[in-house]
């Protein structure tokens, strides 16, 4: 199954999710704001209109993470 190109704003949300998670993993204080941000970002990822309906959503999610990491490494 081929995975279509994902919109750049979806990749941006995933990258922000990873950055927030990394900061949260290093901090033990002030975690409430970071956890709330993760929740908002997770919701934005889950309900993004790019996902569509039907089969292949798991493959698209894996591809999203792969593209987000690849773009992050090039920056």
N, C-alpha and C positions, 0 to 999 in steps of 0.2 A: 504494500500500500504506500502510495506516495503522500508525503505530508506537504500541504501547501505552505507558501511563504506566510509568515505571521506578521501582523502589523507592527510597526516600530513602537507605537505607544504601548502595546502589550509587552514587548521586550523591555521597555523602560520600566514598566511597573514591576516586572519580574526582577530586574536588576536592583531596583530600590528595595524590594522585599529581601533580597540576599544581603544588601548592605545593612539594612535594619537588623536582620537576624544576627549578623556578625557582631554588630555593636552590642546587641542585647546579650550575646553569649559571653562577651568580655566584661560586662557590668553586673554588679549585684545591687547597685543603688539606682534609683530613678527608673526602674524598669517598667513602671505603669505606662508611661507615655510611649515607650518603645513597643510594649505589648499591644497597646491600642492601635498604634500605627501598623503593626503587623496584621492585626485583625482587619483594618480598613483596606490594606493592600491585598490581603487574601480574598476579601469580598470582591474587590475590583477585578482580580484575576479570575475568580470563579464565574462571575457573571458577565465577563467581557463578551460583546456580541460577535467577536471573531471566532468563537468556539463552534458556533453552528450546532446542528443537531445530528445525532446518529453515531455510527461507528467511527473509530479513529480518534476519539477525544484523548485517550491515553497516549497515543503516539504523538498527538499534537502537543500535549503537556511536556513530554520528554523532549521534543524538538524545541519547545520554548526555553526550557532550562539550558539546553545545549547552546542555542543561539545567544542567550543572555550571557552565559559564561564566555563564549567566544568573543563577543563584542567587548566585554569587560576586560579581557586579557589584552586586547589590541589598544586599549586606551592608556 
